[in-house]
Amino acid sequence: MIDAVEISVLARLVETGTIKVGVRNESIIRRLETARWIMPGKRKSEWLVRQENITHLIERLSELLPSWRKDLDFLRSIGRAPFNPSDIEAIPMLRRQTSAPMNMVNRRNWNAAVGLGPKHKAKMTAKGVLTKDWVLRFRPNNGLMGAYDKEIVDLAGMAAVWTECVIPERAWVSFKSFSGILPKVIITCENLGAYIDLPVRESTLVIFSPGADTEAAVALLKMLPAAAWMHFGDLDPEGIDIAKRIAGELKRDVKLLIPFFAEDYLDAAKPLETAWSEIPDIPLLVALKEKRKRIFQEVFMLDGRLLEALKIMQV
């Protein structure tokens, strides 16, 4: 509805007799002033309806939105703001009969059904659980078990067959707890290749935590608070930010997994696209910041010293 801002201005003027000028409605206010349908009020940025011309406002409003009276009442009935352009624009979708499961529905589907689109905030509260439908991928430590309602799942056994465990968010909702042998160390890993090939001890659990999508990793980490945690990612601003984000969610200190031989790869560092900001006081990171470069974690994966480095770090 391309005239949502003008409709919101006219509706407010018709129903309240006054309006304040703002960035979005300034051009409309000036046009109404030129037509002498409104006049300046006593307060700063306030405009008042000229009562002798209110019929012109109503006619224009009815032209843009013939059912405006019913529509404004409808918005009020569902707890939305009748003078909000965004809510007015969403009226066609809000009036449709929305059929959704009572238990769970994808967040983007709900946003599209009761709002301006999948990337916009929903205009109505869902009765069930809204999901992002992330998928948790992790390599469990040896002996780890998981409880779903009344069922116990051998997670380590599953990974022995399939190389890893995969739990969708909708299954995670019914996940109760971990049992069996719990991990001593948990590593979040930024990139897929490193996550798959990282040669860790049997007591270490590895979680795939790509980019800014840390929600699944944090959900698992919160269920295993006794385990030590560190992040293995690219040595660049984004990689450090991932570690900081996870640490902030867990209220833990940031601990980075950086192999002892990492400085040998300074000659393989690549130009940086995003400027470095605040970094931990680690010589390698200081050097990368000075050079405005980055190191991708994959370059360490086939280095024969990686296993030794992980043993030194007890992972």
VOTI-110304 format. One line per 8 residues: number of its first residue (from 1); for each residue x, y, z of C-alpha. Coordinates in steps of 0.02 Angstrom, whole numbers, plus 50000, padded with zeros to 5 digits. Layout:
<nodes>
NUM = X:Y:Z ~ ...
</nodes>
This chain:
<nodes>
1 = 50000:50000:50000 ~ 50104:50145:49934 ~ 49999:50282:50016 ~ 50014:50213:50194 ~ 50102:50369:50260 ~ 49973:50487:50187 ~ 49831:50377:50251 ~ 49907:50380:50425
9 = 49921:50571:50419 ~ 49743:50595:50360 ~ 49673:50469:50484 ~ 49760:50552:50630 ~ 49699:50724:50577 ~ 49520:50666:50552 ~ 49511:50571:50718 ~ 49616:50683:50831
17 = 49618:50852:50742 ~ 49806:50871:50762 ~ 49973:50802:50704 ~ 50159:50833:50726 ~ 50273:50854:50577 ~ 50413:50727:50554 ~ 50537:50669:50424 ~ 50417:50544:50343
25 = 50263:50655:50337 ~ 50340:50827:50308 ~ 50302:50837:50122 ~ 50122:50783:50151 ~ 50100:50912:50290 ~ 50165:51049:50175 ~ 50044:50996:50038 ~ 49897:50999:50159
33 = 49953:51169:50221 ~ 49958:51236:50043 ~ 49780:51172:50018 ~ 49734:51263:50179 ~ 49662:51105:50256 ~ 49774:51124:50409 ~ 49855:51267:50503 ~ 50001:51287:50626
41 = 49963:51248:50808 ~ 50028:51337:50962 ~ 50159:51204:50999 ~ 50317:51174:50902 ~ 50295:51061:50749 ~ 50107:51048:50784 ~ 49974:51063:50650 ~ 49786:51077:50674
49 = 49638:51039:50562 ~ 49543:51185:50489 ~ 49369:51127:50539 ~ 49289:51211:50390 ~ 49392:51099:50276 ~ 49385:50934:50370 ~ 49268:50863:50238 ~ 49411:50877:50112
57 = 49521:50772:50226 ~ 49385:50640:50243 ~ 49355:50636:50056 ~ 49541:50613:50020 ~ 49555:50478:50153 ~ 49404:50387:50082 ~ 49481:50398:49909 ~ 49642:50316:49968
65 = 49561:50190:50085 ~ 49372:50173:50060 ~ 49353:50058:50210 ~ 49462:50165:50325 ~ 49338:50168:50470 ~ 49324:49980:50478 ~ 49510:49959:50448 ~ 49561:50075:50590
73 = 49440:49987:50708 ~ 49511:49820:50650 ~ 49689:49874:50691 ~ 49633:49928:50864 ~ 49545:49762:50891 ~ 49707:49665:50865 ~ 49812:49784:50970 ~ 49896:49876:50827
81 = 49917:50065:50804 ~ 49786:50139:50687 ~ 49900:50285:50638 ~ 50057:50183:50608 ~ 50099:50177:50420 ~ 50178:50005:50439 ~ 50022:49934:50521 ~ 49911:50015:50390
89 = 50017:49941:50251 ~ 49998:49768:50329 ~ 49807:49774:50335 ~ 49781:49663:50180 ~ 49888:49523:50255 ~ 49815:49545:50430 ~ 49638:49525:50364 ~ 49676:49360:50278
97 = 49629:49199:50366 ~ 49795:49136:50432 ~ 49805:48950:50465 ~ 49955:48897:50569 ~ 49999:48747:50678 ~ 49967:48778:50861 ~ 50134:48709:50919 ~ 50273:48770:50803
105 = 50289:48874:50645 ~ 50438:48947:50554 ~ 50469:49128:50604 ~ 50484:49193:50425 ~ 50322:49106:50373 ~ 50231:49188:50518 ~ 50307:49360:50482 ~ 50249:49347:50301
113 = 50074:49291:50349 ~ 50040:49429:50476 ~ 50148:49574:50421 ~ 50245:49655:50281 ~ 50352:49505:50234 ~ 50469:49369:50298 ~ 50607:49491:50344 ~ 50493:49609:50441
121 = 50431:49595:50619 ~ 50262:49509:50637 ~ 50110:49616:50676 ~ 50024:49482:50780 ~ 50086:49368:50918 ~ 50091:49184:50874 ~ 50002:49062:50988 ~ 50137:48930:50964
129 = 50327:48932:50959 ~ 50411:49028:50818 ~ 50566:48939:50755 ~ 50715:48992:50651 ~ 50739:48808:50610 ~ 50925:48807:50635 ~ 51014:48640:50633 ~ 51138:48594:50769
137 = 51287:48497:50700 ~ 51412:48426:50823 ~ 51539:48288:50845 ~ 51505:48214:51017 ~ 51638:48152:51135 ~ 51653:47966:51166 ~ 51514:47899:51279 ~ 51395:48047:51265
145 = 51209:48009:51275 ~ 51056:48121:51254 ~ 50880:48114:51326 ~ 50726:48160:51221 ~ 50571:48154:51329 ~ 50574:47969:51382 ~ 50697:47908:51250 ~ 50886:47894:51272
153 = 50991:47915:51115 ~ 51171:47855:51098 ~ 51244:48013:51021 ~ 51422:47946:51015 ~ 51359:47787:50931 ~ 51263:47890:50805 ~ 51419:47990:50762 ~ 51521:47831:50745
161 = 51403:47783:50602 ~ 51365:47954:50526 ~ 51525:48050:50577 ~ 51423:48180:50672 ~ 51256:48214:50756 ~ 51125:48329:50680 ~ 50981:48397:50784 ~ 50852:48517:50706
169 = 50785:48654:50817 ~ 50612:48574:50823 ~ 50688:48415:50894 ~ 50799:48515:51012 ~ 50641:48588:51091 ~ 50603:48415:51163 ~ 50785:48379:51209 ~ 50798:48358:51397
177 = 50979:48331:51446 ~ 51147:48253:51410 ~ 51201:48097:51505 ~ 51331:47960:51497 ~ 51509:48026:51487 ~ 51506:48215:51475 ~ 51639:48311:51377 ~ 51785:48391:51466
185 = 51814:48518:51327 ~ 51697:48594:51196 ~ 51763:48680:51039 ~ 51656:48790:50929 ~ 51722:48789:50752 ~ 51686:48925:50624 ~ 51715:48837:50458 ~ 51649:48671:50395
193 = 51814:48594:50338 ~ 51899:48629:50503 ~ 51749:48565:50600 ~ 51748:48399:50506 ~ 51936:48365:50508 ~ 51989:48433:50678 ~ 52081:48287:50764 ~ 52025:48302:50945
201 = 52032:48189:51097 ~ 51891:48068:51137 ~ 51841:48181:51283 ~ 51815:48334:51171 ~ 51653:48386:51087 ~ 51659:48495:50930 ~ 51516:48608:50873 ~ 51495:48683:50700
209 = 51462:48869:50728 ~ 51464:48958:50559 ~ 51478:49146:50548 ~ 51356:49247:50651 ~ 51239:49097:50669 ~ 51286:49051:50847 ~ 51114:49014:50921 ~ 51125:48824:50903
217 = 51301:48816:50974 ~ 51253:48924:51123 ~ 51100:48815:51157 ~ 51211:48661:51172 ~ 51347:48748:51273 ~ 51220:48808:51401 ~ 51172:48627:51435 ~ 51353:48581:51474
225 = 51416:48723:51584 ~ 51551:48617:51671 ~ 51650:48587:51511 ~ 51794:48702:51464 ~ 51760:48800:51304 ~ 51866:48878:51169 ~ 51834:48943:50995 ~ 51928:48891:50838
233 = 51899:49010:50695 ~ 51977:49122:50565 ~ 52104:49244:50634 ~ 52013:49398:50576 ~ 51887:49523:50648 ~ 51738:49412:50605 ~ 51817:49260:50687 ~ 51855:49356:50846
241 = 51679:49430:50848 ~ 51604:49255:50840 ~ 51705:49205:50993 ~ 51654:49365:51084 ~ 51471:49338:51042 ~ 51472:49160:51109 ~ 51569:49213:51264 ~ 51445:49353:51296
249 = 51297:49234:51285 ~ 51382:49113:51405 ~ 51453:49247:51519 ~ 51625:49169:51498 ~ 51796:49237:51454 ~ 51848:49225:51272 ~ 51972:49084:51242 ~ 52040:49059:51067
257 = 52115:48900:50998 ~ 52271:48961:50909 ~ 52403:48828:50868 ~ 52579:48866:50932 ~ 52645:48866:50753 ~ 52516:48991:50687 ~ 52644:49131:50669 ~ 52731:49026:50536
265 = 52583:49065:50424 ~ 52601:49254:50427 ~ 52671:49240:50252 ~ 52506:49159:50199 ~ 52401:49297:50275 ~ 52275:49380:50158 ~ 52224:49563:50141 ~ 52085:49612:50260
273 = 51914:49674:50203 ~ 51850:49723:50376 ~ 51957:49833:50488 ~ 52021:49759:50650 ~ 51949:49835:50808 ~ 51984:49785:50989 ~ 52079:49621:51002 ~ 52146:49508:51140
281 = 52328:49542:51185 ~ 52399:49400:51079 ~ 52560:49436:50979 ~ 52496:49352:50820 ~ 52335:49453:50821 ~ 52433:49613:50854 ~ 52544:49574:50704 ~ 52393:49539:50593
289 = 52312:49701:50647 ~ 52469:49800:50607 ~ 52482:49718:50436 ~ 52294:49733:50406 ~ 52286:49550:50361 ~ 52196:49390:50409 ~ 52232:49203:50419 ~ 52100:49074:50374
297 = 52092:48929:50496 ~ 52096:48798:50357 ~ 52281:48829:50325 ~ 52321:48743:50490 ~ 52221:48585:50456 ~ 52351:48484:50358 ~ 52501:48544:50457 ~ 52584:48392:50538
305 = 52603:48489:50701 ~ 52417:48517:50727 ~ 52390:48358:50827 ~ 52536:48403:50941 ~ 52466:48578:50963 ~ 52297:48510:51014 ~ 52377:48390:51138 ~ 52472:48534:51217
313 = 52308:48628:51234 ~ 52227:48468:51303 ~ 52095:48456:51169
</nodes>
